[in-house]
Amino acid sequence: MGKQSELGDQKKKLIKLQQKIDYFFNDISLLIQALTHRSYAHEHNQKNNERLEFLGDAVLQFLISDYLMKHYPDLSEGMLSKFRSVLVSESGLSRLSKKIGLGEYLFIGKGEEVTGGREKSSILADAVEALISAIYLDSCEKNQIVVVTQTINKIFEDEIKKKRNWFIPQLILRQIFRNGFKKIS
């Protein structure tokens, strides 16, 4: 009975997460793998999220680059690169993960649980990348990039707006102090 109840609770949590990100998986095993830290995988002889994290990093870089190119035509290549790096950095992804409460859904081992693994920036950032990859792979059959792009845009939209308001003035000031009042690129 206890095991059955635990499985029911996990299923409810996975449904809640899918509602939060506004994407519902056809292959729930991809979501489970994306949320499975290597410490838990080792204890339970399961696949972990590291390979998904690898692909998710590339997909995220591509889609954020595409978004910034379309929405900020006034920014130079250098500024776009710096803006993207702020968004997809460990701290940026960790902050985003906390915003959607991703730590609460992670499958982590006993040791990580005891040491606060659900709040560790590196684990949270890796989980975001793995989640993006899982969405990408799950949606490959039908709409591939369209679905994952829409989901990422929804998740990142507020963060991009906040970072633009902070990042662009900071970058311009740095360039002015570095280059004097020469042309800013």
N, C-alpha and C positions, 0 to 999 in steps of 0.2 A: 504493500500500500504506500509506504513512504517513497519508494522509487517512482511509482506511478504519479504521485502528487508532485514530485520534483520535476518530472518530465512535463507535466501540465503547466507548472509555473514557468519553466523555460520557454515553452511554446507561447505562452501569454506575453512574456518579455520580448520574444522575437517579433511578435505581431505589433506590439507597442513601438518597437524601434522602427519597423517598416512604416508605420503610420507617421512617426516623427520625420523620417526622411522622405516621405511621400513616394516610396518605391516599394512594390511588393514582388518578392522573388518568385520566379517559376521553379527554380532549383534552390530550395532552402539550404541544402548542404553547402552551397557557396557562401551564404551568409554565415553559417555556423563556422566554416573554416576561416572566414575573414575575422571573426571575433575570437578565434582560438590562439592564444599566446603559446609559445613553445613550451613554457613550463607546464601548462595544462595538458598539452598534446603528449608530452613525455610521460606524464603520470597516467594518462588514459589511452595511450597507444593510438593517437589520432593524428591527422594532418594538422600542421600549424599554419599560420597566416603569412609566413615569410615569403613564399613564392608569390602569393597574391600581392603582398606589399611591393615586391620588385616591379611587377607589371603596373600596379596602381600608381607608383611614382611617375612612371613614364606617361601614363594616360593623363594624370593630373597636370603634369608639366605642359603637355600638349593642349589640353582643354583650357587651362587658365591662360596660356599664351594666346590662344584663339580669342577668348573672351576679352582680354585686355586690348588686343589689336582692334577688335570691332568697336569696343566701347570707349577707347581713349586714343582716337586718331591723332591727337595733338602731341602725344608723348613720343620721344625719340626711342631708338632701339635700346640705348643704355638705360633710360629711365624705365622702359617696359621690363627689362631684365631685372632691374633692382626691385621694382614693384612686385613682379612675380616671385622673386626670391623671398620677399617678406611674407607673402601669402602662403607659400608652400614650405616654409622653413619649419623646423621641428616645433618652435614656439608658436608659430601661426597655426599649424595643424593641431597642436595640443589644445590651444585656446578654442578652436572650432569644435574639437572633440568634446571639450567640457561644455560648450554651449548646447550641444545636442545630448549630453549625458551619456556618451558612448561607453565610458568606464563602467557604468552600471551593468552593461550587457556583455562585457568581456568574460571569456572563459580563461581564468588564470589559475596557475598552480597554487598549492598551499603556501609555499614559501613567498611567492609574489604577493599573495593576499595579505600575509602577515606584515610584509614590509611596505604596504601601501601601493602595490602595483597598479591599482585602478586609477591612481592619480599621477603616476610617473609620466612625464612629458614624452619620453621616447616611446613608451608603450602606446600611449594615446595617439601620437602622430603616426606611428606604424599602423595602428588599427584603422585610421582614416584612409590611409593609402590602400590597405587591404580591402576595405569596404568599397572604395571607388572601383578597384579591380573586379570585385565580385559583381558589382552592378554592371560593369562593362561586359564581363563574360556572360552574365545571365541574360543580358539584352542583345547579345550578338546575333541570335537567330533572326530577330525581327528588325529592330531599328538601330542597333549597334550604337554608333556615336550620338545619334539624336537623343536617345533616352538618357544615356549617362551625362550628356551635356546639359540637358534640362535639369537633372537632379543636382549636378554640381553647381549650376547657376543658382538654383534655389538655396542650396546650403551655404554657398560662399557670398551671395549678394550683399548681405548686410556687412560682412567682414570687409569686402572690397570697398564699399562706400566709406566705412570708418577709416580704413587704412589710407584711402586716397586723401581724405581730409587731413590726415596726419602726415602721410609720407611725402606727398608732392611738395608742400611748403618746406619741409625739412631738407629734402633733396636739393631744391632750388637754393636755399640758404647755404648749404654746404658748397655747392658749385660757385656761388657768388664769392664766398670767402676764399675758396681755393683758386679761382680764376680771376678774381677782381670782377669788374663789370663787363667782361668780354661776353661774347655770345654764349648762351647756355644751351647745351645739347644733351 
